[in-house]
Amino acid sequence: MTEQPQAKRSLARIAGIVAIATLISKLFGLVRQQAIAAAFGVGPAFEAYNYAYVVPGFLLILLGGINGPFHSAMVSVLAKRDQREAAPLVESITTLVSGVLLIVTILVIVFAGPLIELVAPGLGQTPAGLAIRAIAVRQLQLMAPMALFAGLIGIGFGTLNASDQYWLPSISPLFSSLTVIGGLVVLALNLGPDIATPEYAMLGGIVLAVGTLLGAVLQWLVQVVAQWRSGMGSLRLRFDFRHAGVQEVLKIMGPATFASGMMQINVYTDLFFASFIPPAASALGYAGLLVQTPLGILSNMILVPLLPVFSRLTDPQDWPALKERIRQGLILTALSMLPLGALMVVLADPIVRVVYERGAFQSDASKLVAAVLMAYGVGMFVYLGRDVLVRVFYALGDAQTPFRISVFNIFLNALLDYWLIGPFGASGLVLATVGVNMVSLLMFLWLLDRRLQGLPLGQWAIPIVALTAFSGIAGVGSWGFYTTLVQFVPKVGFLAQLGLLSLAGIVGLGIFAVLTHFLKLPETELLLARLQQRWRRS
């Protein structure tokens, strides 16, 4: 009984560290995207970058992302072992992964042209598309080494988290934002505002690619130094691939990588269809960043502290506690994602205009991105809820189940893309992903119900349904407040728009908080108790 409050405090402390670090990183990412929007709008440089980034971005998210398969595998294994075993295990995994990914890097450089043709076949149908394709090929060749660094970053994330270091892994992605912003500043100083020339588009594309690569290199360098100082492995080559710990990591890492890879193939599928309706790829990129900023912060707060806990509760005698942690993860997801999704749906247009509409990013681009953002808002809960359940399977040592479901989802996503792109355009591609995530969430719940000898799904559904309804009410209230205030503002400039948007968001979240209070959820009460405790200390 005395250990449970301490565990909760520990989780909250970790979540706070991760939240602050991720917030800083995501804010820099948002500034980077604003700089890109002002410099290129939905023009050829950024349109090409969205296609060129598919492969390196796929690998960076797949292998190097927090909560990715490399991170999850390393945490799941190292959390159960003595720290003295960590260095040889990490060095052996790093040696093996580096050798494989070095070959992948060379292949990407050699076959950059065919890869872009495979990702975006629609670019070859017009002269403008061919120009975008040429830029994308050059960008992909420059970013190819990210394949190697992605794996090293993922291993570093998992290793540092396993040694209770959360700040550096969570904040290190800001280096990519800093290098891209720095490159854009140099570009602007040398070429000025003339963005209509092909030379600007090509040089701008190169700046984006080189800045992204340098950011990945810096992200890895700061991690490897911290890893070395912690005694969790160095750059030493080690070939002890038969070590029991190495085999355990590979047992989780292999299927988990394929499973996450299957999900990333859905991104490729979306861009495949988007290449036939330019500038859909740019719209997906800009809207996706607006969603990933809060989603990344909150997902790291929820998933990063919970994964080691899941891993320690896999014994059948601990399943009641595991079930309670699963419920906690889903309720926290609902509390955070549902109201934010509702606000993004009703306030999509002013959000996009406040964040992006300046420089080369004009009102027509805002309308396109806002429509895509609304579709993203609809699916925020199922996206993160699915990730919570995937981590439970990883903790149980079962990466095969997520892999099989991901394979099924590839075909489902392609089918939904084909059906929905006609009536909804670029937004249909996002709605297809929402449908896939919903199906995945339900399948995982059903399988866990059988695996853990029953889950109280009916009890869990009641608060989630209530929170969904409350989010809808909050969204309507926020929209009504915003549209009413706009009528009394004669000229809505940037500051006025920002102020109105902030007030509308506060009103919506306030309505949600008041309604949620009556549910008396333990997660809400725990959060309020911690906030009151910190306030009294202050």
N, C-alpha and C positions, 0 to 999 in steps of 0.2 A: 504493500500500500504506500509505503514511503517513496518508492522508486517512481511511481507513476507521475506525480506532480513534477518531480525533477526531470523526467523525460519530456514532459510537456514544455517545461521552461527551456530545456535544451533545444527542442524543435523550434520554439518561438525565437530563441536567440539566433539560431542558424538562419531561420527564415528572414529575420531582420537584416542580418549581414548580407545575405544574398539579394534581398530586395533593394537595399541601398546601392550596392555595387551594380546590379543589373539596371537599376533606374538611371544611374550615371551613364552606363554604356549605351542604353537605349536612347537617351536624350541626345547623345552625340550622334547616334545613328540617324535620328530624326533630323538633326541639323545637316548631316551629310546629304540626306535625301532632299532637303530643302535647297541645298546648294546645287545639287544635280538638276532639280526641277527648274531653278532659275537660269541655269546655264544652258540646258538642252530642251526643256519642256518634254514634249512627246516626239522629239525629232530623232533622226537616224542614229546618233551616237548612243543615246540611252536605249532606243529600241533594239539596236544590235547587242548592246551589253546584256539585255535580258535573255537573249538567246545564247550568247557566248558564256554567260555565267551558269547556264544549266548544268554543265558537267562539273566545273570546279565547285560551284555552289552546292550541287548535289553531294559531292564528296565532303565538303566542309560541314554541311549539316548532318550528313549521314555518319561520318567518321569523327568529326571534330566538335560536334555540338554538345553542349551540356544536355544531359538526359539522352544522348545518342547511344548507339550500341557499344562503342568503345568505352565511353564513360560508364555506362551501366554495368558492363562486364567487369571492368577494373574495380569499381566500387563493390559489386556483389561478391567478388572473390577476396579482395584485400581486407574488407570489413570483417571477415571471419578468420583472418590469419594474423600471426604475430608479425610485428613490424620488421623483425630481423629477416624475415623471408621476403620482404617487399623488394629490396634492391635487385637481387638476381632475377626475380620473377619479372619485374618491370623492364630490366635491361634485355632479357631474352625476348619478351613480347615486342619491345621497340626494335630490336634487330630484325626479327622476322617481318614485322609490318613494314619497316623501311625498305627492305629488299623488294617486297611485292609492289609497294606503291611507287618505287623508283621506276620499275618497268611500266607501270600504268602511266606515269608522267611522260615517258618517252613515246608511248603509243598515242597519247593525246596530241602531242606536238606533231607527230607524223600524219595523223589522220584527222587533223582539225577540220579540213574542208568537208570530207564526208560526214563528220559528226554534225556540223552545222546544217548540212543538207538533210540529215536524218531528223534533226530537231525541228527545223522550220522549212519544210518543202515549199510552202507558199511564197517564200521570198524570191524564188526564181521565176515568178510569173510576170514581173514588171521591172523596168529599169531602176526605179527607186528601190525595189526589193533587192535587186542585185547589188546595189551600192551598200545597202545595209548588210547583206551577206558578206561582202568583202571586209567590212569593218569587223564583223563578228568573228570571222576566221582569224584575223590578226589578234583580236582580243583573247580568243581562246588559246592561241599558241603562247601568248605572254603569261596567261594565268595557269597554264598547265602544271607548273611545280606545286600549285596548291594541293594537288593530289597527295603529294608526299607530306606536306606540312599539316594537312587535315588530320591524317592518322596520328601524327605526333602530338597535335593539340588535343585530340580526343583522349589519348593515353594520359597526357599530362593532367587534363581535367579530372579524370577518374582517380589518378594517383594522389593528387593534392586533396581532393574531397575525402578520400579514404584516410588521410592523415589529418582530418579536421581542419583543412584550409579551404575556405570558401570565398574569401574576398577577392584574391587574385584571379582565380578562374572566371568569376562572374564579371569582373570589370575589364579583363584583358581584351575582349572584342572591340573596345573603343579605339584600339590602335588602328584598325582598318578604317574607321571613320576619320581619324585624324590624318592619315596618309592620303586618303581620297580628297578631303577638304583642302589639304595643302597643295595637292596637284592641281585642283581647280583654281586656286588662287594664282598659282604660277601661270596657268593657261590664260586666265583673264588678264594678267599683267602683260603678257606677251602678245596676245591676239586682240584684246579689247572686246567690244560688244558684237562684232560681226560674226553672227552664228549661221549665216545662210550659205557659206561656202563649203564645198566638199572637203577642203583642207581642214577647216575647223572641225567638221564631223569626224574625220579620221584621227586628227590629233587629240580631240576630246575623247574619242574611244580608247586611244592608247593610254591617256592619262587615267581614265577610269580603271583600266586593266592593271597597269603598273601599280597604281595606288592600292588596289585590292590585294595584289600579291605581296607588296611590302608590309601591309597590315598583318597578313597571315604570318609572315616571317617574324615580325616583332612580337606577335601574340605568343608564338612558340618560344622565342628566346627568353622572355620574362618568366615563362612557366618552367622551363628547364633549369633555370638558375635556382628558383624556389624549390624545385624537386630535388636538386642536388644537395642544397643546404639541409633539407629535411631527412637526408639519408634514404630517400626513396628511389635511388637509381641515378646514374649519370649517363654520359654519352658512350660508355664502354660497350663494345660489341660483345655479345654473349650468345652462345648457340646451344644453350641447354633447353632445347625445345621439348624434351620428354619430361621435364619437371612436372610434378603433379599439379602445381598451381597454374603453370602455363597451359596444361591440357584443360584444366577447368575453365580458364579464361576463354580459350579457343572454343570450348564446347558451347559457351554462351555467346561469344562474339560472332562466330560464324553465322549461325542461323539468325541472330538478331540483326546482323548487318544486312543479310538478304531480306529480312522482313522489313527493316526500315528502308532498304533500297526499293522494295516493291512500292512503298508509300511514295517515295520520291519519283518513281516512274509515273505516278499520277500527275506530278508537276509537269513532266515532259509531255504527257498526253494533252494536258491543258494548253501548253505552248504550241503543240502540233496543230491543234485546231485554231489557236489564236493567230498563227502565222498567215491564215487566210483572211483575217479581218483586222489589219493594222489600223490604229496603233493599240490593239488590245493588249499586247504584251507589256507595253509601258503602263497601261491602266492597271493591270494586275500587279505590277511591281510597286507602283505608288500606293495603291490601296492596301496591298499586303503589308507594307511597312507600317502604315497607320494601325493596322490590327496587331502586328507582331510587337509593337512597342509596349502596349500594356499587357499583351498576352505573354510576351517573353518574361517580363518582370514578375507577373503573378504565377506563371507556370514554374519558374525557378523557385519562388517562395514555397510552392506546394510540393513539387516533385523532388527537388534536391534534398530537403530534410527527410522526406518520407522513404526514399529508396533504401537507405541503410536500415531503417526501421522494418520495412517489409522483409528485408533479407534476414533479419534476426528473429522473425516470427514464422518461419516456414515449418517448424516442427508441428505435427498434428496437435500436440497438447497446447500449442500457442495459437491455434487457429481462431479461437474466440477473440483474442486481442488483434489478430490480423484482420478479421472481419470489421472490427471497430475502426481500425486505421483506414481500411478501404472506404468505409462510410465517411470517415472524416475527410478523406481526400475528395470524394465526390461532392459532399456538402460545401466544402471550401471552394471547390470549382464553381458550383452553382451560385454561391454568394458573391463571387467575384466576376464571373463571366456573364451571367444572365443580365444584370443591370447595365454593364458596359456594352454588351451587344445591343440591348434595346436603345441606348443612347446613340450608338453609331448608326442604327437604322433611321431614327427620326431626325438626327442632326447631321447626316452625312454631308449634305451640300455645304452648310457653313463651316464644317470641320475642314473639308478639302480646300475651300477658299481661303480660310485663315492660314492653313499650313503651307499651301503650295502656290497660290495664285499671285505670282509676281515674275518679272523678267519674261522668259520665253514661255512660261506656263500661263495660258490665257483661259477665259471663261468656258470655251468649248471643251478644253481638256478637263476643267473642273467638273462639268456635267458628266462626262464619261467616267471619271474616277469615282465620283460620288455614287453612281449607280452600282459600281463594283463593290464599293465599301459597304453599301447596304446589304448586299448578299453575304459578304464576310461576317457582318454583325450577327446575322441570323444563326451562324454555325459556331460561334465562339465556345459555347458550353460543350457541345459534343466533341469538338476538336481536343480540348484539354481533358475532358472526361475520359476519352479513349486512351490518352497517354497515361493517365493514372492507372488504368487497368492493365495496360501493356507492361508497366513496371512491376506489377504484381506477378505476372507470369515470369518475367526475368528473375525476380527474387526467388521464385519457386524452382529456378533452374530449367524452365521450359521456354525456350525461344522458338520451338517448332510451331506451336499454336499461333502466335502472332504472324509467323511467316506464312502459314497456310491461309490465314484470313487475308493477309496482304495480297497474295496471289489472286485470290478471288476478287478482291477489290479493284485490281487493275482492269479486269474485264468489265466490272460494274461501272467503274469511272468512265471508261471509254464509251460505254453504251449511253450513260447519262449525259456525257458531253455531246454526243451526236444528237440526242433528243432535245437538249435544252439550249444549245447554241443558236438554233433557229429562232425561237420565240424571244429569247432573252439576250442574245449577243454575248459579249464578254462576261456579263453577270451570270449567264447560264453555266459557264465553266466553273464558277465558284459555287453555285447552287448544286452542281453535280458533286463537288467535293464534300459539301455539307451532307448530301444524301449518303455518300460512302461512309463518312465518319459516323453517322447515325446508325447505319447497319452494323458497323464494326463495334460500336459501343454495346449494342444489344446482344451481339454474338458473344462478346467477351463476358458480359454479365451472365449469360446463360451457361457458358462453359465453366466459369468460376463457381456458379451455384452448384454444379455437379462435382467439381473438383474439391471444393471445401465442405462438401456434405451439407449444402443448403445455405443460402443467404436470405436475410429478411428483406427481400426486394420490395414487398408491399410497404413495409415501414419506411424504407429509404425513399420510395417514390412519392410519398405524401408531402414531405417538405420540399422536394425538388419541383413538384407540380405547383405548390403554393408559391415558391420563389419565382417560377416562370410567370405566373399570373401577376405577382407583384411587380415584376420587371416590366410587363406590358403596361400596367397602370402608371408606373413611373415614367416610361417612355412617352405615353400620351400626355401626362402632366408636363413633362419637360418641353415637348413640342408645342403645346398650347401656350406655355409661358413665353417661349421664344417668339412665336408668331405674333403674340399680342404685343410684346415689347417692340418688335421691329416696326410696327405701325406708328409708334410714337417717336421714332428716330428718323429725322428728315434725310440724313445722308449717312449711310452705314459704311464708314471707313474701316481701316484695319483695327484700330484700337477699340472702336465702338463694337465692331463685329466680335472681337476677342472677348470684350466684356460681356456682351449679350450671351455669347456661347458659354462662357464660364458660369454665369448666373443660371442659365438653363440647365447645365449639367449638375450644378449644386442642388437645384430644385428637384431634379429627377432622382439623384442619389438620396436626397433627404426624404422624399416620399418613400423610396424603397427601404430606407433604414427604419422609418416609423412603422411601416407595415411588417417588416421582418421582426421587429422587436416583439410582436405579439406571438411569434412562433416559439420563443424561448429555446432556441437551438443552443446546444452546448458549445458549438464552435463560435457562435456569436458572443455568448457570455464570456468565454475564455478570452476572446479578443478584447472585449470591453474591459475585463478585469485587468488585463495587462496594460492597456492604455491608461486606466485610472492609476495603476501602480506607478507607472512612469511619470504621470502628471504630479503625483504626490512627492516623488523623489525630486522632480524639478523644483 
